[in-house]
Amino acid sequence: MVLLGGVVFGVLLTIALANPDPGCASSLTTASGTRAKPGPYCSWDLIFEDNFNSLDFDTWEHENTLSGGGNWEFQWYQNNRSNSYCENGIFYIRPTLLADDTGEAFLSSGTLNIHGSEPANQCTSAMNFGCERTGTATNLINPIKSARVRTVNSFSFRYGTMEVRARMPTGDWLWPAVWLLPKRQVYGTWPASGEIDLLESRGNMDYRGSNGVHIGTEQFGSTLHFGPNPSLNGWETT
Ligand SMILES: *[C@@H]1O[C@H](CO)[C@@H](O)[C@H](O)[C@H]1NC(C)=O
């Protein structure tokens, strides 16, 4: 899930609920994680919901990495209330500038080490120099701080219906996204075990493709990624 900024979302997962009712139509849904109700479930019962009256850190694990989630995203995902917080039943993700903390020169000359020493602030992905980077004039340290949260350990499910209410931000450089990724790579590494992109969008108010079509806030994408390896990813067919 790439959440670069300004995303506002409420999640409502409607799937199935542990229900002793013998008359219920049993569901194929299975779920696991610390916030998952024990199955088996009845069809169409609710088994997971978060309306963000508060930010539950046991449900929403914050990533802490510079790795950019496979896309070289130009940001440091971290757990900081300047970048992610709940207010009036809404979860906000808000980007801020690293240079406001470090000064501009740090981006091209400093070293950012985010390994952390406590369980709660350890770096969560070392991929692509995700735990430590040194800036140079041509390779700046990620200039944006933002947040990316996941439920991989608190709730994952197989089969079901999911609803997410989210408002997308406006602003150049913003690329909010809501994704489902496999908890385990049962069929192999990406994209072999799949990826469901509920949405991705751009925050640009005025951004057009070469054919003149608006590809900023006027558009969003919903795609599937699948296939035996990245070069045979079938996402363009979705
Ligand atoms: C959180 O972000 C603020 C604003 O950028 C910064 O001043 C503060 O040091 C950060 N807190 C931590 C624990 O990194």
The ligand as an SDF file (V2000), in Angstrom:
LIG
                    3D

 14 14  0  0  0  0  0  0  0  0999 V2000
    7.8390   13.7310   14.1910 C   0  0  0  0  0  0  0  0  0  0  0  0
    7.8000   14.7460   13.2290 O   0  0  0  0  0  0  0  0  0  0  0  0
    8.0570   16.0270   13.7690 C   0  0  0  0  0  0  0  0  0  0  0  0
    7.7610   17.0630   12.6900 C   0  0  0  0  0  0  0  0  0  0  0  0
    8.4570   16.7970   11.5170 O   0  0  0  0  0  0  0  0  0  0  0  0
    9.4750   16.0760   14.2860 C   0  0  0  0  0  0  0  0  0  0  0  0
    9.7580   17.3430   14.8300 O   0  0  0  0  0  0  0  0  0  0  0  0
    9.6540   15.0110   15.3440 C   0  0  0  0  0  0  0  0  0  0  0  0
   10.9990   14.9520   15.7440 O   0  0  0  0  0  0  0  0  0  0  0  0
    9.2120   13.6480   14.8360 C   0  0  0  0  0  0  0  0  0  0  0  0
    9.1940   12.7220   15.9460 N   0  0  0  0  0  0  0  0  0  0  0  0
    9.9120   11.6160   15.9280 C   0  0  0  0  0  0  0  0  0  0  0  0
    9.7630   10.7510   17.1310 C   0  0  0  0  0  0  0  0  0  0  0  0
   10.6170   11.2950   14.9970 O   0  0  0  0  0  0  0  0  0  0  0  0
  1  2  1  0
  1 10  1  0
  2  3  1  0
  3  4  1  0
  3  6  1  0
  4  5  1  0
  6  7  1  0
  6  8  1  0
  8  9  1  0
  8 10  1  0
 10 11  1  0
 11 12  1  0
 12 13  1  0
 12 14  2  0
M  END
$$$$
